[in-house]
Amino acid sequence: MPNAVIVDAVRTPVAKGKPGGAYSEIHPVDLHAHTLAALVDRTGIDPAVIDDVISGAVGQVGEQSGNTARWALLAAGFPESVPGVTVDRQCGSSQQALHFAAQGVIAGAYDVAIASGVESMSRIPIGSQFLGKDFAGPQVNARYDGGLVPQGISAELIADKWDLSRTELDEFAAESHQRAATAWKNGHFDSQVTYVNDLRIDESIRPESTTESLSGLRLAFKDEGSVARFPDLDWRVTAGNSSPVNDGSAAILVASEEAAARLGLTPRARVHSFAVAGDDPIFMLTGIIPATRKVLARAGLSIDDIDAFEVNEAFASVVLAWQRETGADLAKVNINGGAIAIGHPLGGSGARLMTTLLNNLEQTGGRYGLQVMCEAGGLANATIIERI
């Protein structure tokens, strides 16, 4: 059975996902194409040998619709013979793209594939694809008393269940900004980014953030309706301890070991194990806990065997609850900052985290890296890579 290896991975700096953000004038297809073209340039691969481009996007409407992966690879100058497909596992879409690419290689269906992702939240605002409709339907809402809730409420429920204080959330968020700012200052992101326009840093990083400054921010999700449904909640989630909205893209070149050798490519890591999991869609973001246990069991590894973690910082409460349940060493988690600082361009985040994790392992000399991503609907993806 072939091994799937990661040859290279590249991302854009992440921009603010609002009008006036650094990429707000760039069509999402062109933003995506930028990383696809950079991946080819960095590796020297002939794009004609790529068996498939599997890409994640969440807001699949308007400029990000119509199988945006196909248009991005054409915009990047790939031959018309190269196919592409767009997948949606919500925030984990491009991590799922990596799973599909690796599974295709392991199955012998692909020799070489690209896993990538994009999100332009400045041009396709979050939730645009729902068109104001109830996406879950009456039977799902009947199954869960009171119906589904927004992710911010899920983050509040998690903070309450794991007794995470507002101070703990704000401390974690401030640390994320400090780590990301230091990483840029020390050049730790230099080898993983391809620059777009004049943006030379992740635009949402606020180095001046402190626990004290974040403590002054207002509650983001407390309103009359949510208080009526959850009257006993001690509200504590703010924009400051949540991820922002962002634009960005990332791409990963995956191949079999045999194809890499034949094409003169040097692998950087092996895709060791992967798993997906489902959990309570009201708590929604806790799927990363069973997904982590599942992928470790499949890999035959313990949490202490992992040298670096990338856990998506959708909200500070999500990562801290995961840490309490898994016992992971927070000193190994998001060592160069996470999505609270770097940003969360939804469909591009899974590939962005993997790009960062690959470089973190090389930075620290670690062997195993674990990436896990919470996703809407109570889903999660988990991936373990082994540095070569």
C-alpha positions as a printed NumPy array, in Angstrom:
array([[  0.   ,   0.   ,   0.   ],
       [  1.554,   3.347,  -1.013],
       [  2.443,   5.961,   1.572],
       [  1.061,   9.461,   1.043],
       [  3.703,  12.143,   1.588],
       [  3.539,  15.92 ,   1.756],
       [  6.047,  17.432,  -0.632],
       [  5.359,  21.074,   0.129],
       [  2.739,  23.439,   1.516],
       [  2.255,  27.167,   1.118],
       [ -0.201,  29.789,   2.283],
       [ -0.936,  33.45 ,   1.818],
       [ -0.713,  35.831,   4.728],
       [ -4.248,  35.995,   6.124],
       [ -6.128,  39.247,   5.545],
       [ -9.048,  40.831,   7.356],
       [-12.257,  39.539,   5.807],
       [-14.099,  42.806,   5.464],
       [-14.319,  45.734,   3.035],
       [-10.959,  47.455,   3.02 ],
       [ -9.101,  44.272,   3.94 ],
       [ -5.929,  43.618,   1.99 ],
       [ -7.576,  41.08 ,  -0.335],
       [-11.066,  42.567,  -0.538],
       [-10.515,  43.642,  -4.164],
       [ -9.233,  40.2  ,  -5.225],
       [-11.638,  37.649,  -6.685],
       [-11.541,  34.454,  -4.556],
       [-10.629,  32.381,  -7.621],
       [ -7.546,  34.54 ,  -8.145],
       [ -6.658,  34.436,  -4.445],
       [ -6.852,  30.645,  -4.568],
       [ -4.903,  30.487,  -7.844],
       [ -2.07 ,  32.413,  -6.236],
       [ -1.208,  29.588,  -3.844],
       [ -1.7  ,  26.892,  -6.49 ],
       [  0.769,  28.663,  -8.771],
       [  3.186,  29.242,  -5.896],
       [  3.114,  25.538,  -5.013],
       [  4.071,  24.617,  -8.583],
       [  6.806,  27.254,  -8.658],
       [  8.254,  26.131,  -5.318],
       [  8.383,  22.437,  -6.222],
       [  9.112,  22.704,  -9.922],
       [  6.469,  20.076, -10.673],
       [  4.852,  19.936, -14.084],
       [  1.178,  20.64 , -13.301],
       [  0.169,  18.269, -16.105],
       [  1.052,  15.293, -13.849],
       [ -1.376,  16.359, -11.098],
       [ -4.21 ,  13.836, -10.937],
       [ -6.668,  16.057,  -9.082],
       [ -6.994,  19.342,  -7.208],
       [ -9.269,  18.892,  -4.194],
       [-10.188,  22.163,  -2.552],
       [-12.217,  23.403,   0.378],
       [-14.573,  26.372,   0.404],
       [-17.419,  27.055,   2.809],
       [-19.304,  29.982,   1.254],
       [-20.084,  28.216,  -2.017],
       [-22.216,  30.968,  -3.48 ],
       [-21.607,  33.766,  -5.952],
       [-17.92 ,  34.215,  -6.719],
       [-17.018,  31.123,  -4.663],
       [-19.528,  28.801,  -6.319],
       [-19.624,  26.641,  -9.434],
       [-16.816,  24.306,  -8.291],
       [-14.374,  27.093,  -7.529],
       [-11.439,  24.634,  -7.493],
       [-11.733,  24.126, -11.253],
       [-11.601,  27.84 , -12.001],
       [ -8.705,  28.397,  -9.597],
       [ -6.497,  25.779, -11.216],
       [ -7.239,  27.232, -14.64 ],
       [ -6.53 ,  30.733, -13.332],
       [ -3.199,  29.381, -12.029],
       [ -2.283,  28.315, -15.551],
       [ -2.66 ,  24.56 , -15.079],
       [ -3.425,  22.538, -18.215],
       [ -7.107,  22.05 , -19.   ],
       [ -6.57 ,  18.308, -18.504],
       [ -6.152,  18.756, -14.733],
       [ -9.466,  18.154, -12.887],
       [-10.629,  19.83 ,  -9.714],
       [-13.366,  19.403,  -7.132],
       [-14.629,  21.542,  -4.262],
       [-15.622,  19.988,  -0.931],
       [-17.455,  21.33 ,   2.099],
       [-16.913,  20.029,   5.602],
       [-17.397,  23.529,   6.923],
       [-14.309,  24.895,   8.719],
       [-12.466,  21.628,   8.096],
       [-13.043,  21.672,   4.34 ],
       [ -9.423,  21.913,   3.227],
       [ -8.289,  19.507,   5.949],
       [-10.843,  17.108,   4.505],
       [ -9.382,  17.865,   1.077],
       [ -6.027,  16.668,   2.413],
       [ -7.665,  13.491,   3.724],
       [ -9.233,  12.823,   0.329],
       [ -5.955,  13.494,  -1.487],
       [ -3.991,  11.211,   0.85 ],
       [ -6.661,   8.504,   0.686],
       [ -6.536,   8.665,  -3.117],
       [ -2.779,   8.18 ,  -3.052],
       [ -2.934,   5.334,  -0.534],
       [ -5.651,   3.624,  -2.584],
       [ -3.534,   3.881,  -5.721],
       [ -6.061,   6.145,  -7.459],
       [ -3.683,   9.128,  -7.483],
       [  0.063,   9.509,  -7.891],
       [  0.041,  13.268,  -7.26 ],
       [ -2.718,  15.527,  -5.958],
       [ -3.137,  18.976,  -4.49 ],
       [ -5.234,  19.675,  -1.4  ],
       [ -6.078,  23.335,  -1.028],
       [ -8.648,  25.796,   0.209],
       [ -9.819,  29.368,   0.019],
       [-12.234,  31.736,   1.67 ],
       [-12.929,  35.356,   0.811],
       [-15.117,  36.5  ,   3.675],
       [-14.794,  40.118,   2.578],
       [-16.598,  39.278,  -0.672],
       [-18.702,  36.297,   0.459],
       [-19.779,  37.147,   4.024],
       [-20.179,  34.28 ,   6.457],
       [-23.512,  32.517,   6.042],
       [-24.187,  33.938,   2.561],
       [-24.793,  30.453,   1.188],
       [-27.856,  29.969,   3.386],
       [-29.75 ,  32.77 ,   1.615],
       [-31.614,  33.429,   4.854],
       [-33.129,  29.933,   4.849],
       [-33.284,  27.265,   7.549],
       [-30.511,  24.959,   6.341],
       [-31.204,  22.145,   8.842],
       [-34.934,  21.683,   8.386],
       [-37.793,  21.027,  10.815],
       [-36.929,  17.418,  11.692],
       [-33.436,  18.317,  12.889],
       [-34.77 ,  21.25 ,  14.88 ],
       [-37.41 ,  18.986,  16.409],
       [-34.71 ,  16.518,  17.467],
       [-32.892,  19.211,  19.471],
       [-35.167,  20.948,  21.945],
       [-35.278,  24.615,  21.058],
       [-33.442,  24.064,  17.762],
       [-29.837,  24.579,  16.753],
       [-27.723,  27.449,  18.026],
       [-25.021,  29.687,  16.521],
       [-21.392,  28.725,  17.106],
       [-20.889,  31.59 ,  19.526],
       [-23.519,  30.102,  21.804],
       [-21.785,  26.73 ,  21.507],
       [-18.56 ,  28.416,  22.6  ],
       [-20.394,  29.815,  25.628],
       [-21.833,  26.399,  26.502],
       [-18.347,  24.882,  26.302],
       [-16.87 ,  27.571,  28.539],
       [-19.648,  26.917,  31.048],
       [-19.371,  23.114,  31.002],
       [-15.591,  23.151,  31.481],
       [-15.752,  26.064,  33.935],
       [-13.434,  28.278,  31.903],
       [-13.331,  31.805,  33.245],
       [-13.389,  34.988,  31.161],
       [ -9.852,  35.646,  32.367],
       [ -8.635,  32.244,  31.142],
       [-10.176,  32.857,  27.73 ],
       [ -8.651,  36.309,  27.445],
       [ -5.242,  35.093,  28.631],
       [ -5.261,  32.413,  25.959],
       [ -6.282,  34.912,  23.276],
       [ -3.598,  37.421,  24.259],
       [ -0.984,  34.661,  24.179],
       [ -2.084,  33.742,  20.657],
       [ -1.431,  37.285,  19.469],
       [  1.938,  37.421,  21.234],
       [  3.059,  34.093,  19.786],
       [  2.014,  35.045,  16.245],
       [  3.681,  38.452,  16.42 ],
       [  6.893,  36.879,  17.728],
       [  6.81 ,  34.214,  15.01 ],
       [  6.673,  36.855,  12.294],
       [  9.406,  38.871,  13.998],
       [ 11.663,  35.807,  14.207],
       [ 11.043,  34.728,  10.618],
       [  9.207,  31.502,  11.461],
       [  6.522,  32.139,   8.838],
       [  8.858,  33.282,   6.065],
       [  9.302,  29.896,   4.39 ],
       [  5.598,  29.019,   4.39 ],
       [  4.064,  32.127,   2.829],
       [  3.6  ,  33.449,  -0.676],
       [  2.914,  37.158,  -0.613],
       [ -0.071,  38.793,  -2.286],
       [  0.002,  42.491,  -3.073],
       [  1.658,  44.461,  -0.289],
       [  0.49 ,  42.416,   2.712],
       [  3.558,  41.115,   4.537],
       [  1.988,  39.84 ,   7.767],
       [ -1.246,  38.241,   8.927],
       [ -3.476,  41.294,   9.061],
       [ -5.547,  40.398,  12.149],
       [ -2.596,  40.063,  14.55 ],
       [ -2.726,  42.648,  17.33 ],
       [  0.616,  42.536,  19.168],
       [ -0.628,  45.073,  21.688],
       [ -3.337,  42.712,  22.962],
       [ -3.171,  41.915,  26.663],
       [ -5.474,  40.136,  29.064],
       [ -6.353,  43.531,  30.498],
       [ -7.216,  45.123,  27.154],
       [ -9.295,  42.122,  26.088],
       [-11.18 ,  42.164,  29.38 ],
       [-12.793,  45.453,  28.369],
       [-14.506,  44.051,  25.284],
       [-18.263,  43.526,  25.342],
       [-19.911,  40.117,  25.245],
       [-20.463,  39.079,  21.635],
       [-23.329,  36.588,  21.787],
       [-25.467,  37.549,  24.76 ],
       [-28.863,  38.734,  23.575],
       [-32.456,  38.571,  24.733],
       [-33.253,  35.322,  22.921],
       [-30.152,  33.447,  24.024],
       [-30.527,  34.582,  27.629],
       [-34.117,  33.322,  27.614],
       [-32.998,  29.913,  26.351],
       [-29.935,  29.657,  28.59 ],
       [-30.796,  31.743,  31.657],
       [-28.103,  30.269,  33.896],
       [-25.102,  30.893,  31.61 ],
       [-22.287,  33.056,  32.939],
       [-21.538,  34.792,  29.645],
       [-17.865,  35.309,  28.778],
       [-17.189,  34.987,  25.007],
       [-16.177,  38.146,  23.134],
       [-14.772,  39.034,  19.744],
       [-11.39 ,  39.18 ,  21.448],
       [-11.351,  35.526,  22.514],
       [-12.896,  34.358,  19.22 ],
       [-11.422,  34.059,  15.745],
       [-12.052,  36.974,  13.367],
       [-13.415,  36.799,   9.802],
       [-10.722,  36.559,   7.147],
       [ -9.565,  36.063,   3.58 ],
       [ -6.817,  33.635,   2.623],
       [ -5.791,  30.505,   0.756],
       [ -3.352,  27.63 ,   1.139],
       [ -2.259,  24.603,  -0.892],
       [ -0.485,  21.28 ,  -0.181],
       [  1.219,  18.966,  -2.677],
       [  0.602,  15.288,  -1.87 ],
       [  2.166,  12.332,  -3.662],
       [  3.04 ,   8.694,  -3.284],
       [  6.63 ,   8.041,  -2.227],
       [  7.23 ,   6.321,  -5.559],
       [  5.868,   9.226,  -7.599],
       [  7.866,  11.723,  -5.552],
       [ 11.079,   9.792,  -6.23 ],
       [ 10.265,   9.44 ,  -9.923],
       [  9.566,  13.159, -10.27 ],
       [ 12.604,  14.256,  -8.256],
       [ 10.505,  15.666,  -5.408],
       [ 11.697,  15.65 ,  -1.792],
       [  8.98 ,  14.709,   0.733],
       [  8.824,  16.678,   3.982],
       [  6.324,  14.538,   5.916],
       [  4.188,  11.429,   5.714],
       [  0.446,  11.57 ,   6.228],
       [  0.449,   9.063,   9.071],
       [ -3.193,   8.788,  10.187],
       [ -6.482,  10.575,   9.853],
       [ -9.967,  10.452,  11.338],
       [-13.275,  12.259,  11.354],
       [-15.776,  12.343,  14.186],
       [-19.221,  13.625,  15.039],
       [-20.492,  15.022,  18.332],
       [-23.412,  16.953,  19.832],
       [-24.406,  19.68 ,  17.316],
       [-25.542,  21.988,  20.128],
       [-22.119,  21.998,  21.759],
       [-21.011,  21.732,  18.131],
       [-17.287,  22.46 ,  18.57 ],
       [-16.389,  19.577,  20.898],
       [-15.941,  17.05 ,  18.088],
       [-12.201,  17.66 ,  18.288],
       [-12.104,  15.666,  21.54 ],
       [-13.368,  12.323,  20.154],
       [-11.554,  13.001,  16.854],
       [ -8.252,  13.33 ,  18.706],
       [ -8.819,  10.103,  20.624],
       [ -9.836,   8.332,  17.423],
       [ -6.814,   9.398,  15.379],
       [ -4.377,   8.592,  18.199],
       [ -5.875,   5.111,  18.534],
       [ -5.584,   4.554,  14.798],
       [ -1.988,   5.748,  14.836],
       [ -1.044,   3.651,  17.861],
       [  0.241,   6.78 ,  19.578],
       [ -0.434,   8.593,  22.835],
       [ -0.941,  12.311,  23.344],
       [  2.587,  12.469,  24.793],
       [  4.046,  11.134,  21.527],
       [  2.926,  14.254,  19.683],
       [  5.589,  16.942,  19.34 ],
       [  3.459,  19.756,  17.898],
       [ -0.265,  20.455,  17.751],
       [ -2.334,  22.75 ,  15.579],
       [ -5.787,  23.088,  17.138],
       [ -7.976,  25.586,  15.349],
       [ -8.746,  28.542,  17.592],
       [-12.314,  29.109,  16.493],
       [-12.819,  30.201,  20.109],
       [-10.467,  30.103,  23.083],
       [-12.946,  27.944,  24.987],
       [-12.734,  25.212,  22.341],
       [ -8.974,  24.753,  22.63 ],
       [ -8.94 ,  24.968,  26.42 ],
       [-11.737,  22.404,  26.811],
       [ -9.888,  20.097,  24.383],
       [ -6.699,  20.496,  26.417],
       [ -8.472,  19.602,  29.649],
       [ -9.911,  16.446,  28.122],
       [ -6.774,  15.275,  26.297],
       [ -4.07 ,  16.433,  28.713],
       [ -2.013,  17.904,  25.86 ],
       [  0.85 ,  20.208,  26.808],
       [ -0.263,  23.744,  25.871],
       [  3.376,  24.662,  25.304],
       [  3.208,  22.437,  22.194],
       [ -0.14 ,  23.802,  20.984],
       [ -0.184,  26.5  ,  18.295],
       [  3.382,  27.468,  19.143],
       [  3.369,  30.303,  16.614],
       [ -0.11 ,  31.535,  17.432],
       [ -3.485,  30.379,  16.227],
       [ -6.603,  31.558,  14.439],
       [ -7.557,  34.084,  17.117],
       [ -4.525,  36.058,  15.949],
       [ -3.605,  34.717,  12.518],
       [ -7.197,  34.504,  11.34 ],
       [ -9.705,  31.902,  10.188],
       [-10.477,  31.978,   6.448],
       [-12.918,  29.062,   6.82 ],
       [-12.378,  26.896,   3.72 ],
       [ -8.681,  27.746,   3.658],
       [ -7.985,  27.161,   7.339],
       [ -7.39 ,  23.403,   7.254],
       [ -4.648,  23.764,   4.646],
       [ -3.28 ,  26.829,   6.452],
       [ -2.978,  24.919,   9.714],
       [ -1.252,  22.004,   7.991],
       [  1.201,  24.376,   6.322],
       [  1.989,  25.832,   9.727],
       [  2.171,  22.427,  11.45 ],
       [  4.633,  21.108,   8.866],
       [  6.895,  24.092,   9.451],
       [  6.49 ,  23.893,  13.234],
       [  7.779,  20.306,  13.229],
       [ 10.794,  21.374,  11.212],
       [ 11.311,  24.39 ,  13.471],
       [ 11.339,  22.255,  16.621],
       [ 12.851,  19.053,  15.215],
       [  9.734,  17.133,  16.223],
       [  8.605,  13.878,  14.669],
       [  4.811,  13.746,  15.009],
       [  2.331,  16.559,  14.515],
       [ -1.425,  16.477,  15.143],
       [ -3.922,  18.86 ,  13.593],
       [ -7.553,  18.969,  14.674],
       [-10.343,  21.243,  13.528],
       [-13.814,  21.839,  14.964],
       [-16.598,  22.175,  12.419],
       [-20.222,  23.244,  12.284],
       [-22.762,  20.533,  13.001],
       [-20.649,  18.861,  15.673],
       [-17.995,  17.53 ,  13.278],
       [-14.213,  17.402,  13.43 ],
       [-11.226,  16.309,  11.363],
       [ -7.983,  15.058,  12.893],
       [ -4.723,  14.398,  11.067],
       [ -1.337,  13.112,  12.231],
       [  1.752,  13.698,  10.109],
       [  5.251,  12.331,  10.609],
       [  8.194,  14.508,   9.66 ],
       [ 10.64 ,  12.859,   7.274]])
